[in-house]
């Protein structure tokens, strides 16, 4: 049950992240959070028949809030340089689909937990961390967004939930795969995972 709730929280907060204007990182997270919550709370989208429409709306928010290339590059770490340009492009698309498939159903089970935005810290000239927490009846779950300013917009490149980094978690998995396999074999593993889910 705890793992499911954490998974729901992860996706909720992944989807809550960032918009298309360059206000402060904290303002950006709040604006996008409101957009996600509006979709999740929309009574017209509550019926089971509206599930795909709801996913489409959340997918559009995801595209605007994440720097998919930065997230992918950091998740591969040093292995990014082992992929050629075409492989990198395919990896970015496959990784986005893996993340969506891993978390989509969990986010859709959101049950009106409260989200508090607590702090913004600049970590460099174009990077920041926004601290939030999900407050439930029984506990508070800290979630930190790591964002980067590119092309005039703050975008998410990592999310840390209860001190577990999304990027670091996937980097460990990809390092293990690439220690024994080629980049093409990694892509094939991801292709199969996307088809199977």
C-alpha positions, 0 to 999 in steps of 0.5 A, spaced: 500 500 500 505 504 501 509 503 495 502 504 491 501 511 494 509 513 493 508 511 486 501 515 485 505 521 489 511 520 484 507 520 478 502 526 481 508 530 482 512 528 476 506 531 472 505 537 476 512 540 475 513 545 470 510 550 465 512 554 459 514 561 462 520 563 466 517 565 472 521 563 478 521 555 479 516 555 485 511 559 481 512 555 475 511 548 479 505 551 482 502 553 475 503 547 472 500 543 479 494 547 478 493 545 471 494 537 473 489 538 479 484 541 474 485 535 469 484 530 475 478 533 479 474 535 472 468 532 473 467 531 466 473 526 466 471 522 472 467 516 468 471 510 466 470 512 458 474 518 459 480 515 462 484 516 455 482 523 454 484 524 461 491 521 459 491 525 453 491 532 457 496 530 462 500 527 457 500 534 454 502 537 460 508 532 461 511 535 454 511 542 456 514 541 463 519 536 462 526 537 459 526 530 456 533 530 453 536 532 459 532 527 463 534 522 458 541 524 458 542 524 466 538 517 466 544 514 462 549 518 465 556 517 462 553 511 457 549 517 453 556 518 449 555 510 447 549 512 443 549 515 436 544 521 434 539 516 432 539 512 438 539 518 443 533 520 439 529 513 439 532 512 447 528 519 449 522 517 446 522 510 448 524 512 455 518 517 455 513 512 454 516 507 459 515 513 464 508 514 462 506 507 462 509 506 469 506 511 472 499 513 468 494 509 472 497 511 479 496 518 477 489 517 475 488 514 482 489 521 485 484 522 491 485 529 493 491 529 497 494 536 499 500 539 496 504 544 499 510 548 496 515 549 501 522 552 498 526 554 492 533 554 492 538 556 486 543 551 485 546 554 479 545 560 474 540 556 470 538 550 475 534 550 481 530 545 486 523 546 488 521 543 495 514 540 495 510 535 500 504 531 499 500 531 505 495 526 507 491 524 513 497 520 516 504 523 513 507 528 509 511 525 503 517 530 501 518 531 493 523 535 490 523 537 483 530 539 480 529 544 474 533 547 469 532 554 465 532 552 457 529 557 452 526 561 457 522 556 460 523 552 467 523 544 465 524 538 470 530 534 469 529 530 475 524 528 481 526 526 488 521 522 492 523 521 499 530 522 498 530 517 492 532 520 485 528 518 479 534 519 475 539 516 479 534 510 480 534 509 472 541 510 471 543 504 476 538 500 472 541 502 465 548 502 467 547 494 469 544 493 462 549 497 458 555 493 462 552 487 459 549 489 453 550 494 447 546 500 446 542 497 441 540 491 445 538 497 451 533 500 445 530 493 444 529 492 451 525 498 452 521 497 445 519 490 448 517 494 455 513 499 451 509 494 447 508 489 453 505 494 458 
